[in-house]
Amino acid sequence: MNIFHTLIEQMQVMQLPLTAVTLTAVPRADTPLLLMLHWHGFRKQPMAALPMLKPVLQPVPGSALQINDRWRQPEMVEEAVLDAAWQLGAWDVQREEHRACTYIGATDQETFACKQAFGKYDEELENELLVSEAPDRDEMLQLGAKVGYIRWQFRPVNGGVWQSTAEDDTLLEDGRRIPPCPIRPLALKGGKMSTTAFRLGQINRIILLR
C-alpha cells in the first residue's frame, strides 16, 4: 500500500495545492479505503439563468478515491498514512476512532460526522463539493455506520498551501522529508470516540516574536 505515490499522481494531474488529506477506513480487513484530497483553488462557473454575466468563481471540488489494496490490520493502513504525511512534510497526523452511529441514542452529530467522513452530503451539495471515483462509497458508509470507522487527516507542506508558512526544522527546502518515517503506528483504543495525534515535525531553533 503506497498512499504517497497515489497522492503524488493526483497532485501532478490537478496542478493545485492541497489544504488537507483524509483517509477513512472501516476496521474490517480487506475492506476498501476512502482517500479524499481537499484542493485549494477556484474554477469559473457560468450562471445558467444569466449567461451574459461573467462566470462566478466556485471552489474546486475535492477528490474521493477508492483504494482496494489488501490489508489485515489497521496498523498497516496507519503506517501508509504516516509515511505519506512524513514525506509530504505534514506537521502531524490526527487519528479519530468513531463508534457505530446506528444504535439507539446516537446523536445527530455522530451521524453527520459519519456521513462527512465518507464524503456523503445532500445530493446537490455533494456534486459541488466532491468528485468521486469510489464506486463502493455507499456500502462503505453503511458498514461504517454499523461497526464504526477510523479517520486519519494531515495537512501536507510539499504540494500544499502551507509551504510558505511552515516552521519546521525537519523539512527540506521543498517541504518534503526523506523516508523512512520514524513514527510508528499505535494500537487502536477502541470503544467510544477517541483522538490520537502523531507529531512528525519539530522546531529546534529559538523563534523570536516581534
C-alpha positions, 0 to 999 in steps of 0.5 A: 500500500503506497498512499504517497505515490497515489497522492503524488499522481493526483497532485501532478494531474490537478496542478493545485495545492492541497489544504488537507488529506483524509483517509477513512477506513472501516476496521474490517480487513480487506475492506476498501479505503476512502482517500479524499484530497481537499484542493485549494483553488477556484474554477469559473462557473457560468450562471445558467439563468444569466449567461451574459454575466461573467462566470462566478468563481466556485471552489474546486471540488475535492477528490474521493478515491477508492483504494482496494489494496489488501490489508489485515490490520489497521496498523498497516493502513496507519503506517501508509498514512504516516509515511505519506504525511512524513514525506509530504512534510505534514506537521502531524497526523490526527487519528479519530476512532468513531463508534457505530452511529446506528444504535439507539441514542446516537446523536445527530452529530455522530451521524453527520460526522459519519456521513462527512467522513465518507464524503456523503452530503445532500445530493446537490451539495455533494456534486459541488463539493466532491468528485468521486471515483469510489464506486463502493462509497455507499456500502462503505458508509453503511458498514461504517455506520454499523461497526464504526470507522477510523479517520486519519487527516494531515495537512501536507507542506510539499504540494500544499498551501502551507509551504510558505508558512511552515516552521519546521526544522525537519523539512527540506527546502521543498517541504518534503522529508526523506523516508523512512518515517520514524513514527510508528503506528499505535494500537487502536483504543477502541470503544467510544470516540477517541483522538490520537495525534502523531507529531512528525515535525519539530522546531529546534531553533529559538523563534523570536516574536516581534 
